């Protein structure tokens, strides 16, 4: 039976949809402006809306609204982290009352699938299902499947999947279609997605490959046909960053939060100090509330010592 495992972690919330011991969907939510949030702002130049602590993009300004006017907007796409030039959150004008958007726990609860919240002192159900392996998959882009492998690459324009493997090309491509669809669901890959399948000369085989994608990837989405070079493009509605985008945009933050998760699961008696890398120590120095929360959860002072690098 499928169930969501949800954890309110330090610095992040995390959830995994698990069925038969396998993670089908992995989600991490960081603090920030969530999709569905309705908030008041002030219109600025270039269709930007100024909020209390950030700016967002307005899809289109209604006629008659002048620069500097107040307006109520709803967040339809969260900010997307990118190295060098993060994409601002996107909003539309609305007549709804201001309210926060649903958080990760609310979203998984709304799925109708049972939600379980394992405690830190209990057996690590999330890790038993392969949580660390999923994070590594997202960070490295290396995804194995029977008979082949995928290389997932995040770019500002799209997420790309390159298919590699041995053996007959048509069975390899069909297996890859299922693997890509499962990876997109597992890592919440949305927006524009490109898949570079093996080149199939047979038009009927290319049509069957497109149908295989349709069979394994839940709607809604749009796609092209598989062209003569084996390339297919998919477009899915984009609401938030994918798991690979979150991890790759801030590897130090991801490593720090993963280490905090490991530390809070330690069983007493606790050692007097814990050795961490210098970059984790620097990130903890920038977030003293994380260390304070760790101490609260562990029931005492926590000394985190940086290793020499």
N, C-alpha and C positions, 0 to 999 in steps of 0.2 A: 504494500500500500504506500502511496506517495505521501510525503509530508514535508513541510517547510521546517528547517531548523533555523532559528533566529537567535542572534546574540547581540546585545547592546554592549559593544566593545568600548574600549577607551580610544577616543578620537575617531571612531567609526562605528557604524552599525553594519552587520553582515548577516546574510541569509543564504541558504542553499536549499533548493528543491531536490529531495533525495527519494529515489525509488529503487528498490532491490539493491540497496547499498551503493548506488551510483548517483553522483551529482548531475542532475539534468540542467539546472540553472544555478549560477553563482552570482550573488549581488553584494556590492559594497556601497554604502552611502556615507559620504563625508558631510560635515556641516556646511550649510550654504542655502542659497535660494532654491527651493524645490519647485518642480513643475506643478502647476495647479494653484500656486500661491496667487492670491489677489491682493494687490497692494497699491497704495497711492504714491504717485511720483510727479515730477515736474518735467514737462517737455523741453528738450534742449535742441540744439542744431543737429542736423543729419539724422533725424528720427531717433535720437537717443533720449532716454528717460532717466532723469537723475533720481535715485532713491537716497535713503538716509546714509548708506555706506558703500554704494556702488552705482554703476551705470548699466543700463540694459538697452537692447535694441528694440524699437517698436516696429512691428511688421509693416504697418502703414498708419500714418496719422490721419484721423478723420478730418473732413473739411471743416473749416471754421475754427480749428484749434490753433492758437498762435503760440509762438515760442515763449516759454516761461509759464504757461498755463498749467494748472494742476489737472490730473486725470487719473482714473483708476484703470489699472492694467492687470492682466492675468498672464503668468509665466507659462509659455507653451513649450519652451525648450530651455533646459538648464544650461549654464555656462559649460563650455567644452574646453578642457585643458589641452593646450598645445604648447610645445616648446617654442618659446620666443614670442608667440602671438596668440594668447588664449582667445577663444571666441566668446563674446558676451552672451549672456542669457537673452532669449528672444521673448517678446510679449505681444499681446493684442489688447486693444481697448475693450473694456467690458463694463456692464452695469451691475455686476455682482458686488456683494458686500466684501470688504477686505477680510481675508482669512488665510491661514497658512495652508500650503498644499500638503497632501498626504505624505507621511514619511514612509520609510521602507517597511516598518511593521504594519502600518495601515494597508499598504499595497499588497503585501503577501497575505494578510488576513482577508482582504477583499477577493482574493482568488477563489475562496471557498474550499481550498485544500487545508487540512488540519495544520496548525502551527504549534511547534514544540520549542520551548526555550530552555535548552540544557544549561545547567549551572556550572560554574568553574570547578567546583569540587566533585562533579560527576564525571563519569567516563566521557572522553572527548568524542562525541558522536560526529561532530563536523570533520574532525581529522580522520576518523575511521572511514568516512565516506570519500576521503581523498582531497580535503581542502587545500593542503599545501601543494599537492600536485596540480590542482587547478590554477593556483596562483602562479606557479612556475610556468605552466602552459601559457597563461596570459602574458607573463613578463618576457618569455623567450620567443613566443610565437611558434614553438615546435609542437605539433600535434600529430601523434601517430594514429593510424587506423589500420585494420587488417589489410595487408598487401601494399601499403604505401604510407605516405606522410604528407602533412600539410605544413606550409610555412605561412603563418599569418603576419602581415606587416601593416602597421598603422601609419597612414600618411595624412596630411591635412586635407587632401581631396577625397580619399576613400580608404577603406580597409581592403587589403588585397590578400587573397588566398592563392598560393602557388601549389600545384599538385605534383608530387614526385612519387615514383614507384617503379617496380619492375613487373614483367609479365605482360600479357595481352592488354592493349590500350583500352578497349571498350569496357571490360570488367573493372579495370582500374578506375576509369572515369566514373562509372556508375557507383562504385564504392565510395569514391571521393565526394560525389554529390550528397550522399547521406552524411558523410563525415563533416562536410562544410556546414550543412544545415544544422546539425547537432552542435557544432562549435559556435555558430551564430547565436543560437538559443542559449547555450551555456554561458557565453560571455556577454550577452546582450549587445551584440553587434548590430547596429542600425545605420541609417543614412545610406550612403552610396557604397556598394560592396562590389568588388571585381573578383572573378574566379578564373584562373588560368588553368583550364583542363588540358590534358593531352590532346594533341591535334587529331581529330577524327575526320577522315576523308569522306566517310559515308554519311550522307545527309540524314538518312533514317536514324542512324545512331546518334546524331546530334539532336534530333527531335526527341528521341527517347531520353537523352541526358537531361534536356530541359524539363521533360515530364517528371523525371526522377527528383529534380529539385522541387518541383511543385508538390510532389507527394510527401516530401520530408520536411519542408519549411512551412510553418503555420502562416496563414494569411493574417493581416493584409501585407502584400508587397507587390511590386511590379518588377518585371525582368525583361531583358532582351532575349533573343534567340542565341543559341551557341553559334558563333561565327566559324568560318573555315579554319581559323587559327586556334580554336578551342576556348575563346574568351566569352564569358557571360557576365553581364552586369545586373545587379539587383539593387532596388531602392526600397528601403523600409522607412516608415515614419520615425523621425529622430526626436526623442524626448530628453535624453540624458547621455552622458558619456558611457562608453563601453568599459568593461573591466580592464582590458588592456590599456585603454587610454588613461584611466585613472592611475594605474600602476606605473606606466612608462613616463607620465608627466612628472611624477614625484617619487622616484625609487627610494630615496632616503626616508620619506614619510611612510611609504608602504612597509619598508623593512622595520621601521620603528614601531608601527602599530602591530605588526606581526610579532615582534619581540615582546611587546607589552601583553599580548594575548598569551604567549608562552609563559611569561612570568606570573601572571595572575592565576595560572592553573597549577603552579607548584604547590606541593603538599608540605605542611609543616613537619619538622622544624625548618624554618627558612634560613639560608646562609646569611651571614652578616652583610655581604655585598654581592653584587652581581656584575660580572664583566660584560661590557657592551662595546661595540665598535665606536670609534671617535665620531663618525658621522651620526650615529644614533644618539650619542651623548649630546652633540650639538643640537639635534632636533629636539631632544628633551629639554635642553636649556631654553629653547624658544617656546616651549609649551609646558611651563611648570604645572599647569592644571592636570596634565596627563600623569605626571609623577605623583601628584597629590592624590589623584583618583586611584592610582595603583596602590599607594600606601593604605588608603581607606579600604580597598577591597581585600588587601592582604592582612589588614589589622595591625599595622605597625609601620615604622619608618623604613624606607627602602633606600639603600645606598647603591647607586648605579655608577660603576667605575669604568672609565674609558680605557680600552686597551691601546697601547702604543701602536701607531701605524707608520 
